[in-house]
Amino acid sequence: MNPLTRLRSSQSGALGILLLFGVVLVALAVSVKLQQCNVTQGGLPFFVNIAIQGLANGAIYALIALGYTMVYGIIELINFAHGDVFTLGAFFSLPLLGLFGLTEGKEFTIVTALLLLLVLVIVMALTGGVNVLIERVAYRPLRNSPRLAPLITAVGMSFILEGIMFLWRGPFNLHYPDILPATRVNLLGNAYVGIKDMVVVGVAIVLVIALSLFVNRSKLGKAMRATAQDRDASQLMGIDINRTIAATFFIGAVLAAAGGIIYGLYFNSVDFQLGFSAGLVAFTAAVFGGIGNIQGAALGGLIIGMLQAYNDGYCSSAWTRVLIFGILILVLVFRPSGLLGSRLGDKA
Amino acid sequence: MIGRRGLALGAGAIIALAACGSSGGGSSNKGTIKIGVELPESGKEASNGIPTLNGVKYAVQKQTTIKGFTIEINNLDDAVNGVHDAQKGAQNVQQFVSDSKVLGFVGPFNSAVAQAEIPVANAAHLTMISPANTNECLTKDLPAPECTFKPADLRPSGPNNYFRVAATDDFQGPAMADYAYDTLGLKKVAVASDNETYGKGIADSFSRELTKKGGDPTPRQDFDTKTTNSFKPFESSATAAGGLYFGGTDSNKVCIARQQMKSAGFNAPFFGGDGIVTAQCITDAADNVDNMYGTVAAADATQIPDAKSTIDDFKKNFSATTDFGAYTMPAYDCANILLDGISKAIDDAGGNMPTREQVRARVAQTKDFPGVLGKTSFDSNGDTSNKIISIYTIGAAPGLTGSTPKDWIWKAQVKF
């Protein structure tokens, strides 16, 4: 047994994690040197500002990554259309915001907050419905086909969704109303944390906890876990497989829709191809954390969001993806099942 | 969107009809000469490419035949997934080269695309005239790090085939630096770019000029906007500066950066190049459009008294507000210079179909061509003698109605 194989086989051990940590640190140091990063610029306030940006990015990635990981966990399909489901959430919410009179420049009151919550719920339901429909039309008929067939229809669904959104609103950057209050709290120097940042991170945390509770405590959650472990056995035990899988798609889309809305509220701009790059990064986050693992997806999203913010801030954003994927490769070499592992029991 | 498409189709039909009419009624038809148009025309770039394309369409509409030859447009789009693409541009030029009736083309729009296209066109002696390219490295031999390639590298197989009616970025950045420092009295201006040939080029030249005048162009950051859309940390670290110069294009989210300045607590003027002087930019900047300034490396046709009749006539034929853009009239001049070169080359060929080299030689000799923008001559590099930088700002547009009655309003011009 050569040393590398031995290390890899001890992946669950503390030694493996320690080694991975060391290798990643070395990789980061090399990257900082190669990119000639200016890590002293801006001092501590800049560092804090980037951390806040990273948290917000990470929260959005995490919400998308959960959908990838849940669907993969239960039917081992990489749902390439998921990134576009995220965009769809933002697109659905745009006319609704107008309908409820949530426009820019108004004072943010408790009524605004409640209306916003209402929009969130409606859009989650709508987007969830669309994703269930997608599953019914594009994936269910192919469930027993070779694994490549639904993968290809997933790519197709991605293009179809993008096409529909293109026809609906055109190719332009759409302005998303800036509704959340601009209030900011001064931390130190010119480092601020805004209500916006807190909302993004807060919504993500609440949803991730709710999802964990749902999967681990509810009856449907139990059915999901059972289906993920052994579909045929679950069916024999009387679990309605179709319903369980549809529910998984519904929940995945609900989270992505929430992600789409908070993306819009945070960045104030959406376009029809938004989900392509965001989806790619979120998928990476899911693999990073251990595909099929809910906590892993959230952690992966957070780490990638942070890496991105810091590399953008101190180094060159042109190299950010190289860095993210470089670290992903290292993680997969030393821990092939991702940071938190993708053991069946942990699957959604 | 649908309405706009309908109009574009309508305009196409009118041109087709006009072409049919004149070729039917013309004396002896010697065949067809095509002029190419190579611009980013789909996706987010439509706001750049379509008004520019309209300038060429309008020129051909007015001149459907030359000395017995029918003039047609061969129009190719270099946008891939809605964003201009240098490789696609080079493929398009390859397509022009393989069509023997194409004697020259108007385009491209983006400097990065031109860099890929010039060598392909050069090998075939195919004339290209750009209405909008402003990167100085395409025509001028400047040392690194300013230029990472030499003009001669792009023209390996023959004499210069590349011309432009726009001034170069080495004037666009400095013009804005002069305006910010002298007119607005700003000493410290933060600088950012979208990290592309064009955006980084104008940001660098802005920095150099501001430094030369005694100002301070810091802090500085370049963003790869394909992977990021968060400019806030940079902007909050720049609040001590009196303004932000952002080199780049609206399709690379530059104007979203303007919108984000509000939540970063950075209330200062915003400067940029011609890539932000668009309607999309006004939408993107949303409620933060005040105090935005953009340069265009060309004279503003609407500020030239002699051009008024041409523009009025153009707007009769292309009536939607989105039909006319900053580069419509420059493209119209490009097309007319090319058509003038073709006309002279037909004489050189004894009234027959000229070669591409004959057209190229004639365009290179262009001297004091009376265009809408003024008198254009090309120097040996292919640059125009008519170097005018216009400065625009966003203001209430008279006569414009709708939800955002704002537009880019001409403010001043700097001639070099």
Interface residues (C-beta under 8 A of the other chain):
Chain A: Q41 G42 P45 F46 N49 I50 I52 Q53 A56 N57 E104 G105 R169 G170 P171 F172 N173 H175 D178 A182 R184 N190 A191 Y192 G194 K196 F267 N268 S269 D271 Q273 S277 Q308 A309 D312 G313 S316 S317 A318 T320 R321
Chain B: M1 S42 G43 K44 A46 S47 N81 G82 N195 P219 D222 F223 D224 T225 K226 T227 T228 N229 S230 K232 P233 F234 S236 S237 T239 D250 K253 I256 Q259 Q260 K262 S263 G265 Q280 T283 D284 A286 D287
